[in-house]
């Protein structure tokens, strides 16, 4: 199973575009589905969805409690929902 991002540097989501499906995009955020079964760079387990934000503040209203991992990069935060 391939891990999203192969080192500790920033992840270029577009390098993995062939295995991700864009669900929603705004100027500062994007929401992706993991079609290929990539592994999370934080825990190594497959994730279902990826949320990328360049905003300072984000609010989440989950419909259910699901595990997630967060990766902080210099200019953005990536949230992997399992």
N, CA, C and O atoms as a CHARMM CRD file, in Angstrom:
* protein
*
  328
    1    1 UNK  N      0.84400  -1.17600   0.00000 PROA 1      0.00000
    2    1 UNK  CA     0.00000   0.00000   0.00000 PROA 1      0.00000
    3    1 UNK  C      0.89200   1.24300   0.00000 PROA 1      0.00000
    4    1 UNK  O      1.80700   1.37000   0.81400 PROA 1      0.00000
    5    2 UNK  N      0.61200   2.13300  -0.90800 PROA 2      0.00000
    6    2 UNK  CA     1.39700   3.35400  -1.04300 PROA 2      0.00000
    7    2 UNK  C      0.93300   4.39200  -0.01700 PROA 2      0.00000
    8    2 UNK  O     -0.26600   4.59200   0.18000 PROA 2      0.00000
    9    3 UNK  N      1.89100   5.04000   0.62600 PROA 3      0.00000
   10    3 UNK  CA     1.58400   6.09100   1.59600 PROA 3      0.00000
   11    3 UNK  C      1.53000   7.42100   0.87600 PROA 3      0.00000
   12    3 UNK  O      2.36400   7.69900   0.01400 PROA 3      0.00000
   13    4 UNK  N      0.55600   8.24300   1.22100 PROA 4      0.00000
   14    4 UNK  CA     0.44800   9.57300   0.64400 PROA 4      0.00000
   15    4 UNK  C      1.62200  10.39300   1.14700 PROA 4      0.00000
   16    4 UNK  O      1.72900  10.64600   2.34700 PROA 4      0.00000
   17    5 UNK  N      2.48700  10.80500   0.26500 PROA 5      0.00000
   18    5 UNK  CA     3.70600  11.52100   0.64800 PROA 5      0.00000
   19    5 UNK  C      4.78400  10.52300   0.98900 PROA 5      0.00000
   20    5 UNK  O      4.53700   9.57900   1.73900 PROA 5      0.00000
   21    6 UNK  N      5.96200  10.70700   0.46000 PROA 6      0.00000
   22    6 UNK  CA     7.02000   9.71900   0.66700 PROA 6      0.00000
   23    6 UNK  C      8.15000  10.21000   1.55900 PROA 6      0.00000
   24    6 UNK  O      9.13700   9.50200   1.76200 PROA 6      0.00000
   25    7 UNK  N      8.01300  11.40600   2.08800 PROA 7      0.00000
   26    7 UNK  CA     9.02700  11.92800   3.01300 PROA 7      0.00000
   27    7 UNK  C      8.35500  12.89800   3.97500 PROA 7      0.00000
   28    7 UNK  O      7.12700  12.96800   4.03100 PROA 7      0.00000
   29    8 UNK  N      9.14600  13.63900   4.72400 PROA 8      0.00000
   30    8 UNK  CA     8.58300  14.56000   5.70600 PROA 8      0.00000
   31    8 UNK  C      8.23400  15.92300   5.12000 PROA 8      0.00000
   32    8 UNK  O      7.77200  16.80600   5.84300 PROA 8      0.00000
   33    9 UNK  N      8.44900  16.10700   3.81000 PROA 9      0.00000
   34    9 UNK  CA     8.12800  17.37400   3.16300 PROA 9      0.00000
   35    9 UNK  C      6.64000  17.50000   2.88200 PROA 9      0.00000
   36    9 UNK  O      5.87700  16.56700   3.12800 PROA 9      0.00000
   37   10 UNK  N      6.22600  18.65300   2.36600 PROA 10     0.00000
   38   10 UNK  CA     4.81600  18.87000   2.03400 PROA 10     0.00000
   39   10 UNK  C      4.31600  17.85800   0.99500 PROA 10     0.00000
   40   10 UNK  O      5.05600  17.45400   0.09800 PROA 10     0.00000
   41   11 UNK  N      3.07200  17.46700   1.13200 PROA 11     0.00000
   42   11 UNK  CA     2.44400  16.53200   0.20100 PROA 11     0.00000
   43   11 UNK  C      1.82500  17.33900  -0.94100 PROA 11     0.00000
   44   11 UNK  O      1.05100  18.26600  -0.70000 PROA 11     0.00000
   45   12 UNK  N      2.16100  16.98900  -2.17000 PROA 12     0.00000
   46   12 UNK  CA     1.51500  17.58900  -3.32400 PROA 12     0.00000
   47   12 UNK  C      0.35900  16.67200  -3.71100 PROA 12     0.00000
   48   12 UNK  O      0.56500  15.64900  -4.36400 PROA 12     0.00000
   49   13 UNK  N     -0.85300  17.03500  -3.30800 PROA 13     0.00000
   50   13 UNK  CA    -2.02900  16.20400  -3.53300 PROA 13     0.00000
   51   13 UNK  C     -2.17300  15.87400  -5.01500 PROA 13     0.00000
   52   13 UNK  O     -2.63000  14.78600  -5.36400 PROA 13     0.00000
   53   14 UNK  N     -1.79500  16.78800  -5.87500 PROA 14     0.00000
   54   14 UNK  CA    -1.95500  16.56100  -7.30900 PROA 14     0.00000
   55   14 UNK  C     -1.04400  15.44900  -7.83900 PROA 14     0.00000
   56   14 UNK  O     -1.30900  14.89600  -8.90600 PROA 14     0.00000
   57   15 UNK  N      0.01700  15.11800  -7.11200 PROA 15     0.00000
   58   15 UNK  CA     0.85500  13.96500  -7.48700 PROA 15     0.00000
   59   15 UNK  C      0.08100  12.65300  -7.31700 PROA 15     0.00000
   60   15 UNK  O      0.44200  11.64100  -7.91700 PROA 15     0.00000
   61   16 UNK  N     -0.96600  12.66800  -6.51400 PROA 16     0.00000
   62   16 UNK  CA    -1.75600  11.47300  -6.21100 PROA 16     0.00000
   63   16 UNK  C     -3.16300  11.56500  -6.79800 PROA 16     0.00000
   64   16 UNK  O     -4.03500  10.76700  -6.45200 PROA 16     0.00000
   65   17 UNK  N     -3.38300  12.52900  -7.67900 PROA 17     0.00000
   66   17 UNK  CA    -4.70400  12.81300  -8.23900 PROA 17     0.00000
   67   17 UNK  C     -5.35500  11.59300  -8.88300 PROA 17     0.00000
   68   17 UNK  O     -6.57800  11.46000  -8.84000 PROA 17     0.00000
   69   18 UNK  N     -4.57000  10.70300  -9.47700 PROA 18     0.00000
   70   18 UNK  CA    -5.12000   9.52200 -10.14200 PROA 18     0.00000
   71   18 UNK  C     -5.79900   8.56700  -9.15700 PROA 18     0.00000
   72   18 UNK  O     -6.62900   7.75500  -9.56700 PROA 18     0.00000
   73   19 UNK  N     -5.46500   8.65000  -7.88300 PROA 19     0.00000
   74   19 UNK  CA    -6.05900   7.76800  -6.88100 PROA 19     0.00000
   75   19 UNK  C     -6.99500   8.47400  -5.92600 PROA 19     0.00000
   76   19 UNK  O     -7.52900   7.85500  -5.00500 PROA 19     0.00000
   77   20 UNK  N     -7.20300   9.77000  -6.13500 PROA 20     0.00000
   78   20 UNK  CA    -8.09100  10.56000  -5.29100 PROA 20     0.00000
   79   20 UNK  C     -9.23400  11.12600  -6.13100 PROA 20     0.00000
   80   20 UNK  O     -9.06300  11.40200  -7.31800 PROA 20     0.00000
   81   21 UNK  N    -10.38900  11.29600  -5.51200 PROA 21     0.00000
   82   21 UNK  CA   -11.52000  11.90800  -6.20300 PROA 21     0.00000
   83   21 UNK  C    -11.87000  13.20500  -5.48500 PROA 21     0.00000
   84   21 UNK  O    -12.15200  13.19700  -4.28600 PROA 21     0.00000
   85   22 UNK  N    -11.85400  14.30800  -6.20600 PROA 22     0.00000
   86   22 UNK  CA   -12.20400  15.59500  -5.62400 PROA 22     0.00000
   87   22 UNK  C    -13.69300  15.63700  -5.33800 PROA 22     0.00000
   88   22 UNK  O    -14.51000  15.46300  -6.24200 PROA 22     0.00000
   89   23 UNK  N    -14.04900  15.87000  -4.07300 PROA 23     0.00000
   90   23 UNK  CA   -15.44800  15.94800  -3.66500 PROA 23     0.00000
   91   23 UNK  C    -15.94500  17.39100  -3.61900 PROA 23     0.00000
   92   23 UNK  O    -17.07700  17.67900  -4.00600 PROA 23     0.00000
   93   24 UNK  N    -15.08200  18.30000  -3.14000 PROA 24     0.00000
   94   24 UNK  CA   -15.46800  19.70600  -3.02900 PROA 24     0.00000
   95   24 UNK  C    -14.20700  20.54900  -2.94500 PROA 24     0.00000
   96   24 UNK  O    -13.20800  20.14000  -2.35400 PROA 24     0.00000
   97   25 UNK  N    -14.26700  21.73800  -3.54600 PROA 25     0.00000
   98   25 UNK  CA   -13.10800  22.62100  -3.51100 PROA 25     0.00000
   99   25 UNK  C    -13.57200  24.06600  -3.42400 PROA 25     0.00000
  100   25 UNK  O    -14.49600  24.48300  -4.12300 PROA 25     0.00000
  101   26 UNK  N    -12.91300  24.82000  -2.55400 PROA 26     0.00000
  102   26 UNK  CA   -13.10900  26.26200  -2.47200 PROA 26     0.00000
  103   26 UNK  C    -11.73800  26.89900  -2.66700 PROA 26     0.00000
  104   26 UNK  O    -10.76300  26.20900  -2.96100 PROA 26     0.00000
  105   27 UNK  N    -11.66900  28.18600  -2.50600 PROA 27     0.00000
  106   27 UNK  CA   -10.38700  28.86100  -2.69300 PROA 27     0.00000
  107   27 UNK  C     -9.32600  28.39700  -1.68800 PROA 27     0.00000
  108   27 UNK  O     -8.14300  28.33200  -2.02000 PROA 27     0.00000
  109   28 UNK  N     -9.75100  28.07600  -0.45800 PROA 28     0.00000
  110   28 UNK  CA    -8.80000  27.74100   0.60800 PROA 28     0.00000
  111   28 UNK  C     -8.85200  26.29700   1.08200 PROA 28     0.00000
  112   28 UNK  O     -8.02000  25.88900   1.89300 PROA 28     0.00000
  113   29 UNK  N     -9.81100  25.51600   0.59500 PROA 29     0.00000
  114   29 UNK  CA    -9.95000  24.14000   1.07900 PROA 29     0.00000
  115   29 UNK  C    -10.23800  23.18200  -0.07400 PROA 29     0.00000
  116   29 UNK  O    -10.71200  23.58300  -1.13700 PROA 29     0.00000
  117   30 UNK  N     -9.93900  21.90700   0.16500 PROA 30     0.00000
  118   30 UNK  CA   -10.34200  20.85600  -0.77600 PROA 30     0.00000
  119   30 UNK  C    -10.64600  19.58700   0.02000 PROA 30     0.00000
  120   30 UNK  O    -10.04700  19.33200   1.06400 PROA 30     0.00000
  121   31 UNK  N    -11.58200  18.80300  -0.49200 PROA 31     0.00000
  122   31 UNK  CA   -12.05000  17.59000   0.17500 PROA 31     0.00000
  123   31 UNK  C    -11.97000  16.46600  -0.84500 PROA 31     0.00000
  124   31 UNK  O    -12.53200  16.57400  -1.93500 PROA 31     0.00000
  125   32 UNK  N    -11.26700  15.37400  -0.49400 PROA 32     0.00000
  126   32 UNK  CA   -10.97000  14.29100  -1.42800 PROA 32     0.00000
  127   32 UNK  C    -11.41400  12.94600  -0.87000 PROA 32     0.00000
  128   32 UNK  O    -11.39500  12.73600   0.34300 PROA 32     0.00000
  129   33 UNK  N    -11.81100  12.04400  -1.74800 PROA 33     0.00000
  130   33 UNK  CA   -12.06500  10.64400  -1.39900 PROA 33     0.00000
  131   33 UNK  C    -10.86500   9.83300  -1.85200 PROA 33     0.00000
  132   33 UNK  O    -10.28800  10.10500  -2.90500 PROA 33     0.00000
  133   34 UNK  N    -10.49000   8.84700  -1.06900 PROA 34     0.00000
  134   34 UNK  CA    -9.33400   7.99000  -1.35500 PROA 34     0.00000
  135   34 UNK  C     -9.80400   6.77100  -2.15200 PROA 34     0.00000
  136   34 UNK  O    -10.23500   5.78000  -1.56200 PROA 34     0.00000
  137   35 UNK  N     -9.72500   6.83300  -3.48300 PROA 35     0.00000
  138   35 UNK  CA   -10.18800   5.73800  -4.33600 PROA 35     0.00000
  139   35 UNK  C     -9.18100   4.58900  -4.40900 PROA 35     0.00000
  140   35 UNK  O     -9.56800   3.44100  -4.62800 PROA 35     0.00000
  141   36 UNK  N     -7.90200   4.88800  -4.22800 PROA 36     0.00000
  142   36 UNK  CA    -6.85000   3.89200  -4.41700 PROA 36     0.00000
  143   36 UNK  C     -6.44800   3.17600  -3.12800 PROA 36     0.00000
  144   36 UNK  O     -5.74900   2.16400  -3.18100 PROA 36     0.00000
  145   37 UNK  N     -6.87200   3.67800  -1.98600 PROA 37     0.00000
  146   37 UNK  CA    -6.50800   3.05000  -0.72100 PROA 37     0.00000
  147   37 UNK  C     -5.13900   3.47700  -0.21100 PROA 37     0.00000
  148   37 UNK  O     -4.43800   2.68600   0.42000 PROA 37     0.00000
  149   38 UNK  N     -4.75500   4.71900  -0.47800 PROA 38     0.00000
  150   38 UNK  CA    -3.48700   5.22600   0.04000 PROA 38     0.00000
  151   38 UNK  C     -3.45200   5.12100   1.56100 PROA 38     0.00000
  152   38 UNK  O     -4.48700   5.17600   2.22500 PROA 38     0.00000
  153   39 UNK  N     -2.25600   4.97100   2.09300 PROA 39     0.00000
  154   39 UNK  CA    -2.07300   4.94600   3.54000 PROA 39     0.00000
  155   39 UNK  C     -1.86300   6.36600   4.05200 PROA 39     0.00000
  156   39 UNK  O     -1.30900   7.21600   3.35500 PROA 39     0.00000
  157   40 UNK  N     -2.30700   6.60500   5.26600 PROA 40     0.00000
  158   40 UNK  CA    -2.15500   7.88700   5.94900 PROA 40     0.00000
  159   40 UNK  C     -0.67400   8.07100   6.33100 PROA 40     0.00000
  160   40 UNK  O     -0.06200   7.13600   6.84800 PROA 40     0.00000
  161   41 UNK  N     -0.09300   9.24200   6.09000 PROA 41     0.00000
  162   41 UNK  CA     1.30900   9.45700   6.45400 PROA 41     0.00000
  163   41 UNK  C      1.52900   9.52800   7.96400 PROA 41     0.00000
  164   41 UNK  O      2.65600   9.36400   8.43000 PROA 41     0.00000
  165   42 UNK  N      0.47100   9.77000   8.73000 PROA 42     0.00000
  166   42 UNK  CA     0.61100   9.87900  10.18500 PROA 42     0.00000
  167   42 UNK  C      0.60200   8.51900  10.87300 PROA 42     0.00000
  168   42 UNK  O      1.39000   8.28100  11.78900 PROA 42     0.00000
  169   43 UNK  N     -0.30300   7.60900  10.42900 PROA 43     0.00000
  170   43 UNK  CA    -0.43800   6.33000  11.14100 PROA 43     0.00000
  171   43 UNK  C     -0.17300   5.10300  10.26700 PROA 43     0.00000
  172   43 UNK  O     -0.01800   3.99800  10.78700 PROA 43     0.00000
  173   44 UNK  N     -0.11900   5.28500   8.94600 PROA 44     0.00000
  174   44 UNK  CA     0.16400   4.16900   8.05400 PROA 44     0.00000
  175   44 UNK  C     -1.04000   3.33000   7.66900 PROA 44     0.00000
  176   44 UNK  O     -0.90100   2.37100   6.90900 PROA 44     0.00000
  177   45 UNK  N     -2.23000   3.66900   8.17900 PROA 45     0.00000
  178   45 UNK  CA    -3.44600   2.92100   7.84700 PROA 45     0.00000
  179   45 UNK  C     -4.16800   3.61100   6.68700 PROA 45     0.00000
  180   45 UNK  O     -4.02300   4.81800   6.49500 PROA 45     0.00000
  181   46 UNK  N     -4.94400   2.84700   5.91600 PROA 46     0.00000
  182   46 UNK  CA    -5.71000   3.48100   4.83600 PROA 46     0.00000
  183   46 UNK  C     -6.70600   4.49600   5.39600 PROA 46     0.00000
  184   46 UNK  O     -7.27200   4.29300   6.47000 PROA 46     0.00000
  185   47 UNK  N     -6.91200   5.57500   4.66800 PROA 47     0.00000
  186   47 UNK  CA    -7.89100   6.57500   5.07300 PROA 47     0.00000
  187   47 UNK  C     -9.00100   6.63600   4.03000 PROA 47     0.00000
  188   47 UNK  O     -8.80400   6.23800   2.88200 PROA 47     0.00000
  189   48 UNK  N    -10.16400   7.13500   4.43000 PROA 48     0.00000
  190   48 UNK  CA   -11.31000   7.23300   3.53300 PROA 48     0.00000
  191   48 UNK  C    -11.35300   8.57400   2.82000 PROA 48     0.00000
  192   48 UNK  O    -11.59500   8.63700   1.61500 PROA 48     0.00000
  193   49 UNK  N    -11.11800   9.65100   3.57000 PROA 49     0.00000
  194   49 UNK  CA   -11.21500  10.97800   2.99700 PROA 49     0.00000
  195   49 UNK  C    -10.09100  11.85600   3.50000 PROA 49     0.00000
  196   49 UNK  O     -9.51600  11.61300   4.56200 PROA 49     0.00000
  197   50 UNK  N     -9.78700  12.87700   2.72400 PROA 50     0.00000
  198   50 UNK  CA    -8.73300  13.83700   3.04400 PROA 50     0.00000
  199   50 UNK  C     -9.30600  15.23800   2.91900 PROA 50     0.00000
  200   50 UNK  O     -9.92400  15.57500   1.90900 PROA 50     0.00000
  201   51 UNK  N     -9.10200  16.05100   3.94100 PROA 51     0.00000
  202   51 UNK  CA    -9.49600  17.45300   3.91800 PROA 51     0.00000
  203   51 UNK  C     -8.22700  18.28100   3.99200 PROA 51     0.00000
  204   51 UNK  O     -7.41000  18.07000   4.88800 PROA 51     0.00000
  205   52 UNK  N     -8.04200  19.21600   3.07300 PROA 52     0.00000
  206   52 UNK  CA    -6.85900  20.07300   3.02600 PROA 52     0.00000
  207   52 UNK  C     -7.33100  21.51200   3.19900 PROA 52     0.00000
  208   52 UNK  O     -8.25100  21.95500   2.51200 PROA 52     0.00000
  209   53 UNK  N     -6.69600  22.24500   4.12300 PROA 53     0.00000
  210   53 UNK  CA    -7.09400  23.62600   4.36500 PROA 53     0.00000
  211   53 UNK  C     -5.89100  24.53900   4.50000 PROA 53     0.00000
  212   53 UNK  O     -4.91500  24.21200   5.17500 PROA 53     0.00000
  213   54 UNK  N     -5.97600  25.68300   3.85200 PROA 54     0.00000
  214   54 UNK  CA    -4.97100  26.73000   4.00300 PROA 54     0.00000
  215   54 UNK  C     -5.49900  27.83900   4.91000 PROA 54     0.00000
  216   54 UNK  O     -4.82900  28.85100   5.11700 PROA 54     0.00000
  217   55 UNK  N     -6.70200  27.64300   5.45100 PROA 55     0.00000
  218   55 UNK  CA    -7.31200  28.62000   6.34600 PROA 55     0.00000
  219   55 UNK  C     -6.70900  28.50900   7.74300 PROA 55     0.00000
  220   55 UNK  O     -6.23000  27.44400   8.13400 PROA 55     0.00000
  221   56 UNK  N     -6.73200  29.59600   8.48600 PROA 56     0.00000
  222   56 UNK  CA    -6.24700  29.60300   9.85700 PROA 56     0.00000
  223   56 UNK  C     -7.20000  28.86900  10.78500 PROA 56     0.00000
  224   56 UNK  O     -6.75900  28.14100  11.67400 PROA 56     0.00000
  225   57 UNK  N     -8.49700  29.05000  10.59200 PROA 57     0.00000
  226   57 UNK  CA    -9.50700  28.44700  11.45000 PROA 57     0.00000
  227   57 UNK  C    -10.45200  27.59900  10.61900 PROA 57     0.00000
  228   57 UNK  O    -10.85800  27.99600   9.52700 PROA 57     0.00000
  229   58 UNK  N    -10.80000  26.43100  11.14100 PROA 58     0.00000
  230   58 UNK  CA   -11.75100  25.53100  10.49600 PROA 58     0.00000
  231   58 UNK  C    -12.68500  24.97700  11.54900 PROA 58     0.00000
  232   58 UNK  O    -12.27400  24.73100  12.68300 PROA 58     0.00000
  233   59 UNK  N    -13.93700  24.77800  11.18300 PROA 59     0.00000
  234   59 UNK  CA   -14.92100  24.18500  12.07000 PROA 59     0.00000
  235   59 UNK  C    -15.45500  22.92800  11.41700 PROA 59     0.00000
  236   59 UNK  O    -15.79500  22.93600  10.23400 PROA 59     0.00000
  237   60 UNK  N    -15.53300  21.84400  12.18100 PROA 60     0.00000
  238   60 UNK  CA   -16.02000  20.57800  11.66300 PROA 60     0.00000
  239   60 UNK  C    -17.24800  20.16000  12.45900 PROA 60     0.00000
  240   60 UNK  O    -17.26100  20.25100  13.68700 PROA 60     0.00000
  241   61 UNK  N    -18.26500  19.70700  11.76500 PROA 61     0.00000
  242   61 UNK  CA   -19.47000  19.20400  12.39800 PROA 61     0.00000
  243   61 UNK  C    -19.67600  17.78300  11.88700 PROA 61     0.00000
  244   61 UNK  O    -20.42700  17.57000  10.93500 PROA 61     0.00000
  245   62 UNK  N    -19.01800  16.81000  12.50900 PROA 62     0.00000
  246   62 UNK  CA   -19.13300  15.43400  12.02200 PROA 62     0.00000
  247   62 UNK  C    -20.51400  14.85100  12.28200 PROA 62     0.00000
  248   62 UNK  O    -21.14800  15.14000  13.29700 PROA 62     0.00000
  249   63 UNK  N    -20.96700  14.01900  11.34000 PROA 63     0.00000
  250   63 UNK  CA   -22.25100  13.35000  11.52100 PROA 63     0.00000
  251   63 UNK  C    -22.10500  12.17300  12.48000 PROA 63     0.00000
  252   63 UNK  O    -23.08500  11.72000  13.07000 PROA 63     0.00000
  253   64 UNK  N    -20.89200  11.68900  12.62900 PROA 64     0.00000
  254   64 UNK  CA   -20.60500  10.63000  13.59400 PROA 64     0.00000
  255   64 UNK  C    -19.15600  10.78400  14.03800 PROA 64     0.00000
  256   64 UNK  O    -18.37400  11.48600  13.39700 PROA 64     0.00000
  257   65 UNK  N    -18.81600  10.14500  15.10200 PROA 65     0.00000
  258   65 UNK  CA   -17.44900  10.22400  15.60100 PROA 65     0.00000
  259   65 UNK  C    -16.61600   9.18200  14.86000 PROA 65     0.00000
  260   65 UNK  O    -16.86400   7.98100  14.96900 PROA 65     0.00000
  261   66 UNK  N    -15.64600   9.64600  14.11900 PROA 66     0.00000
  262   66 UNK  CA   -14.75800   8.74900  13.38400 PROA 66     0.00000
  263   66 UNK  C    -13.31800   9.13200  13.67800 PROA 66     0.00000
  264   66 UNK  O    -13.02200  10.30700  13.89800 PROA 66     0.00000
  265   67 UNK  N    -12.42000   8.15800  13.68600 PROA 67     0.00000
  266   67 UNK  CA   -11.01700   8.47600  13.93200 PROA 67     0.00000
  267   67 UNK  C    -10.43500   9.30700  12.78700 PROA 67     0.00000
  268   67 UNK  O    -10.83300   9.14900  11.63300 PROA 67     0.00000
  269   68 UNK  N     -9.49900  10.18200  13.11200 PROA 68     0.00000
  270   68 UNK  CA    -8.81600  10.93400  12.07700 PROA 68     0.00000
  271   68 UNK  C     -7.40400  11.26800  12.52300 PROA 68     0.00000
  272   68 UNK  O     -7.09800  11.27000  13.71500 PROA 68     0.00000
  273   69 UNK  N     -6.55400  11.54900  11.55300 PROA 69     0.00000
  274   69 UNK  CA    -5.17300  11.96900  11.80100 PROA 69     0.00000
  275   69 UNK  C     -4.98900  13.34100  11.17600 PROA 69     0.00000
  276   69 UNK  O     -5.64900  13.67300  10.19100 PROA 69     0.00000
  277   70 UNK  N     -4.09800  14.13500  11.74400 PROA 70     0.00000
  278   70 UNK  CA    -3.81900  15.46300  11.21800 PROA 70     0.00000
  279   70 UNK  C     -2.32900  15.58500  10.95100 PROA 70     0.00000
  280   70 UNK  O     -1.49600  15.16100  11.75300 PROA 70     0.00000
  281   71 UNK  N     -2.01300  16.17400   9.80700 PROA 71     0.00000
  282   71 UNK  CA    -0.62000  16.47600   9.47200 PROA 71     0.00000
  283   71 UNK  C     -0.53000  17.98600   9.28900 PROA 71     0.00000
  284   71 UNK  O     -1.28700  18.56900   8.51300 PROA 71     0.00000
  285   72 UNK  N      0.38200  18.60600   9.99400 PROA 72     0.00000
  286   72 UNK  CA     0.57500  20.04500   9.88400 PROA 72     0.00000
  287   72 UNK  C      1.77600  20.31300   8.99900 PROA 72     0.00000
  288   72 UNK  O      2.85700  19.76700   9.21800 PROA 72     0.00000
  289   73 UNK  N      1.58000  21.15500   8.00000 PROA 73     0.00000
  290   73 UNK  CA     2.65400  21.59800   7.12600 PROA 73     0.00000
  291   73 UNK  C      2.77900  23.10400   7.29400 PROA 73     0.00000
  292   73 UNK  O      1.88300  23.72800   7.86200 PROA 73     0.00000
  293   74 UNK  N      3.85300  23.70200   6.82200 PROA 74     0.00000
  294   74 UNK  CA     4.05500  25.13100   7.05700 PROA 74     0.00000
  295   74 UNK  C      2.87700  26.03000   6.66200 PROA 74     0.00000
  296   74 UNK  O      2.58100  26.99400   7.36800 PROA 74     0.00000
  297   75 UNK  N      2.20200  25.73100   5.54900 PROA 75     0.00000
  298   75 UNK  CA     1.15500  26.62700   5.06700 PROA 75     0.00000
  299   75 UNK  C     -0.24300  26.02600   5.07400 PROA 75     0.00000
  300   75 UNK  O     -1.19100  26.64800   4.59500 PROA 75     0.00000
  301   76 UNK  N     -0.37500  24.81500   5.61900 PROA 76     0.00000
  302   76 UNK  CA    -1.68900  24.17700   5.58700 PROA 76     0.00000
  303   76 UNK  C     -1.76400  23.01400   6.55800 PROA 76     0.00000
  304   76 UNK  O     -0.75300  22.55900   7.09500 PROA 76     0.00000
  305   77 UNK  N     -2.98600  22.54300   6.77100 PROA 77     0.00000
  306   77 UNK  CA    -3.24500  21.37500   7.60600 PROA 77     0.00000
  307   77 UNK  C     -3.97400  20.34700   6.75900 PROA 77     0.00000
  308   77 UNK  O     -4.86800  20.69800   5.98800 PROA 77     0.00000
  309   78 UNK  N     -3.60200  19.07500   6.89400 PROA 78     0.00000
  310   78 UNK  CA    -4.27000  17.99200   6.18900 PROA 78     0.00000
  311   78 UNK  C     -4.91900  17.08800   7.23100 PROA 78     0.00000
  312   78 UNK  O     -4.27200  16.68400   8.19800 PROA 78     0.00000
  313   79 UNK  N     -6.19000  16.77200   7.03600 PROA 79     0.00000
  314   79 UNK  CA    -6.90700  15.88900   7.96000 PROA 79     0.00000
  315   79 UNK  C     -7.32200  14.64600   7.19800 PROA 79     0.00000
  316   79 UNK  O     -7.99700  14.73100   6.17300 PROA 79     0.00000
  317   80 UNK  N     -6.91200  13.48400   7.70800 PROA 80     0.00000
  318   80 UNK  CA    -7.21600  12.19400   7.10700 PROA 80     0.00000
  319   80 UNK  C     -8.27000  11.50800   7.95900 PROA 80     0.00000
  320   80 UNK  O     -8.01300  11.19100   9.12100 PROA 80     0.00000
  321   81 UNK  N     -9.46500  11.27100   7.39600 PROA 81     0.00000
  322   81 UNK  CA   -10.53200  10.61100   8.13200 PROA 81     0.00000
  323   81 UNK  C    -10.50300   9.12400   7.82700 PROA 81     0.00000
  324   81 UNK  O    -10.44400   8.72000   6.66600 PROA 81     0.00000
  325   82 UNK  N    -10.54500   8.31300   8.87300 PROA 82     0.00000
  326   82 UNK  CA   -10.48400   6.86000   8.71500 PROA 82     0.00000
  327   82 UNK  C    -11.85400   6.22800   8.82000 PROA 82     0.00000
  328   82 UNK  O    -11.98100   5.00800   8.70900 PROA 82     0.00000
